[in-house]
Amino acid sequence: MNSTFRLTCVVFLALLFYSCGPQKGVVYFQDASQFETLVDDNTFTTKFKVDDLISINVSTLDPEASAPFNLFRGAEEGGFRPEQVNYLVDKNGEIDFPVIGKVKIVGLSPAETQELLREKLADYLKNPIINIRIRNFTVTVLGAVSRPGTYTVNGEQITIMEALGLAGDISIKGRRDNVMVIRDFDGTKVYNRINLNRKDALKSPVYYLTQNDVVYVEPNKSGKTESSFDQRTSVAVSIISLLITSTVVLITRN
């Protein structure tokens, strides 16, 4: 019976070893403790860039007074509303706004742009309500993910985890400890890397993505993680099968 007990222990340890081993490289935020509270002190705010496409709607209690500050395409016929025209941030970082002309908004947040336009419209409108939205906020996720591609963002913020979620998560072949984010600042490419295995990734300057960011997940060398996992599983199944068979034989004899 002692032999049976020893074999049972070996089976248990083998199962434990082979089930836990492959997880090390694929678990996010490994150093986060149970019930640990992490305060998000990231002050990220979306800033307008060159080539951003922006919708701006100005409204007041007097629709006729605010009408000249809203551009529409097409006439209202057959019950169809005309399409509102969006503004393109040109190479000088400016938009061409009705009546007041060129307004430089590159580097400003939507809230800062609202305040700037409110000041410029003070001579024409009383207490205008200004709504601003980026129309071409996209992020691209490439590399070792399930669904690489370019994704449209609804809203003004998206985290790298949310972007990876849109792309179906990092595959077993992907490196979570060395994800690259390529960011464009008016024609200048900046490369940043983030380690998603660690909780301090939440404080990375690229944890929150900006419009047109490219996220690249580097694959392991020669698909090392996946092949290693398959080999370990195959060996584990063989060993465990042999041990179980031996245990059954011993129990039967006893």
C-alpha positions in Angstrom: 0.0 0.0 0.0 3.0 2.3 0.6 3.9 1.9 -3.1 0.4 2.8 -4.1 0.5 5.9 -1.9 3.9 7.0 -3.4 2.6 6.5 -7.0 -0.5 8.6 -6.2 1.7 11.4 -4.9 3.8 11.3 -8.0 0.7 11.5 -10.2 -0.5 14.5 -8.3 2.8 16.3 -8.5 3.1 15.6 -12.2 -0.4 17.1 -12.8 0.5 20.1 -10.7 3.8 20.7 -12.5 2.5 20.4 -16.0 -0.6 22.4 -15.4 1.2 25.4 -13.8 4.4 25.5 -15.9 3.1 27.0 -19.2 1.2 29.8 -17.5 4.2 32.0 -16.6 4.4 33.8 -19.9 0.7 34.2 -20.6 -0.8 35.6 -17.4 -1.5 39.4 -17.3 -0.5 41.4 -14.2 1.2 38.5 -12.5 2.5 40.6 -9.6 -0.9 41.9 -8.5 -1.8 40.6 -5.1 -5.2 39.3 -4.0 -7.7 42.1 -3.3 -4.9 44.7 -4.0 -6.3 48.1 -4.8 -4.6 50.0 -7.6 -5.5 53.7 -8.0 -5.6 54.9 -11.6 -3.7 58.2 -11.4 -3.2 58.4 -15.2 -4.0 61.9 -16.4 -4.4 60.9 -20.0 -6.5 63.2 -22.1 -7.1 62.9 -25.9 -5.4 65.7 -27.9 -6.2 66.6 -31.4 -3.6 65.6 -34.1 -3.0 66.5 -37.7 -5.5 64.7 -40.1 -8.1 64.2 -37.3 -11.6 64.4 -38.6 -13.9 66.2 -36.1 -17.6 66.9 -35.9 -18.5 70.2 -34.2 -22.1 71.1 -33.4 -23.0 74.5 -32.1 -26.5 75.1 -30.6 -28.3 77.9 -28.7 -31.8 78.7 -27.7 -32.1 80.5 -31.0 -31.6 78.0 -33.8 -31.5 80.7 -36.5 -28.6 82.4 -34.7 -26.5 79.3 -34.4 -27.3 77.9 -37.9 -24.4 79.8 -39.7 -21.9 77.9 -37.5 -23.0 74.5 -38.5 -22.2 73.2 -41.9 -24.4 70.6 -43.7 -24.2 68.8 -47.0 -27.3 68.3 -49.1 -30.8 69.7 -48.9 -33.5 68.4 -46.6 -35.8 66.6 -49.1 -38.1 63.6 -48.8 -37.8 63.5 -45.0 -34.0 63.0 -45.2 -31.9 65.3 -43.0 -28.8 66.8 -44.6 -25.4 65.4 -43.5 -23.3 67.5 -41.2 -19.9 68.3 -42.6 -16.8 67.3 -40.5 -13.7 69.4 -40.0 -10.2 68.1 -41.0 -7.2 69.2 -38.9 -4.8 70.4 -41.7 -1.0 70.2 -41.8 -0.9 73.5 -39.9 -3.0 72.0 -37.1 -6.0 74.2 -38.0 -9.6 73.8 -38.9 -11.5 76.3 -41.1 -14.6 77.2 -39.0 -17.6 79.1 -40.4 -17.6 82.8 -39.9 -14.6 83.0 -37.6 -12.1 81.4 -40.1 -9.0 79.4 -39.2 -8.7 78.1 -35.7 -5.6 76.2 -34.5 -6.6 73.2 -32.3 -3.7 70.7 -32.7 -2.5 69.7 -29.3 -5.7 70.7 -27.6 -8.2 68.4 -25.9 -11.9 68.5 -26.8 -12.7 70.4 -23.6 -10.0 73.0 -24.4 -11.2 73.3 -28.0 -14.8 73.9 -26.7 -13.6 76.7 -24.5 -11.5 78.2 -27.3 -14.5 78.2 -29.7 -16.8 79.5 -27.0 -14.5 82.5 -26.6 -14.4 83.1 -30.4 -18.1 82.9 -30.7 -18.9 85.2 -27.8 -19.4 88.2 -30.2 -22.0 86.2 -32.2 -23.8 83.9 -29.8 -25.0 83.9 -26.2 -24.1 80.8 -24.1 -23.5 78.4 -27.0 -23.5 74.7 -26.4 -20.6 73.1 -28.3 -20.4 69.3 -28.9 -17.1 67.9 -30.3 -16.3 64.4 -31.4 -13.5 62.7 -33.2 -14.9 60.8 -36.2 -11.8 58.9 -37.3 -10.5 57.6 -34.0 -9.0 54.2 -34.9 -6.4 51.9 -33.5 -4.6 49.1 -35.3 -3.6 45.8 -33.6 -1.1 43.6 -35.4 1.1 40.6 -34.7 0.3 37.6 -32.5 -3.4 38.3 -31.8 -6.5 36.4 -32.8 -8.0 39.0 -35.1 -5.4 41.6 -36.3 -6.9 44.7 -37.9 -7.9 48.3 -37.6 -10.7 49.1 -35.1 -12.9 52.1 -34.8 -13.2 53.6 -31.3 -16.5 54.9 -30.0 -15.6 57.7 -27.6 -12.5 59.5 -26.7 -10.5 56.9 -24.8 -9.5 53.3 -25.1 -6.9 51.3 -23.2 -4.4 48.8 -24.7 -6.3 46.0 -22.9 -9.5 47.0 -24.5 -7.8 47.2 -27.9 -6.4 43.7 -27.5 -9.9 42.6 -26.5 -11.3 43.9 -29.8 -8.5 41.9 -31.6 -9.5 38.7 -29.7 -6.6 38.8 -27.2 -3.0 37.9 -27.6 -2.5 34.3 -28.9 -0.5 31.7 -27.0 2.4 32.6 -29.4 2.4 36.2 -28.4 4.8 37.9 -25.9 2.9 39.8 -23.3 6.0 41.2 -21.7 7.2 43.3 -24.7 4.2 44.8 -26.5 5.1 47.7 -28.8 2.9 50.8 -29.3 3.8 53.0 -32.3 2.5 56.5 -31.9 2.5 59.4 -34.4 3.2 63.0 -33.3 2.6 65.1 -36.4 4.7 62.9 -38.7 7.2 61.8 -36.0 6.9 58.1 -35.0 7.6 57.3 -31.3 8.0 53.6 -30.3 7.1 52.6 -26.8 7.1 49.1 -25.1 4.9 47.9 -22.3 5.1 44.8 -20.2 1.5 43.5 -19.6 2.8 40.8 -17.2 3.3 43.4 -14.6 0.7 45.6 -12.8 2.8 48.8 -13.4 1.7 48.6 -17.0 -1.3 50.6 -15.8 1.0 53.6 -15.3 2.6 53.3 -18.7 2.2 56.4 -21.0 0.8 54.0 -23.7 -1.7 52.2 -21.5 -4.3 54.6 -22.8 -4.1 54.7 -26.6 -4.5 57.7 -28.9 -6.1 57.9 -32.3 -4.2 56.0 -35.0 -1.9 54.2 -32.6 -0.5 50.9 -33.8 -0.2 48.0 -31.3 2.2 45.3 -32.3 2.4 42.0 -30.4 5.7 40.3 -30.9 5.6 36.5 -31.4 7.8 34.2 -29.4 10.8 32.8 -31.3 9.7 30.0 -33.6 6.3 29.8 -31.7 8.2 28.6 -28.7 5.4 29.0 -26.2 2.9 27.0 -28.2 5.3 24.2 -29.2 6.6 24.0 -25.7 3.1 23.8 -24.3 2.2 21.0 -26.8 5.3 19.0 -26.0 4.9 19.3 -22.3 1.2 18.3 -22.5 2.1 15.2 -24.6 4.8 14.1 -22.2 2.6 14.7 -19.2 -0.2 12.6 -20.6 2.2 9.8 -21.4 3.7 9.8 -17.9 0.4 10.2 -16.1 -1.2 7.4 -18.1 1.8 5.1 -17.3 1.6 6.0 -13.6 -2.2 5.4 -13.4 -1.8 2.1 -15.1 0.9 1.1 -12.6 -1.3 2.2 -9.7 -4.2 0.2 -10.9 -2.0 -2.9 -11.2 -0.7 -2.5 -7.7 -4.1 -2.0 -6.2 -5.4 -5.1 -8.0 -2.5 -7.2 -6.7 -3.1 -6.0 -3.2 
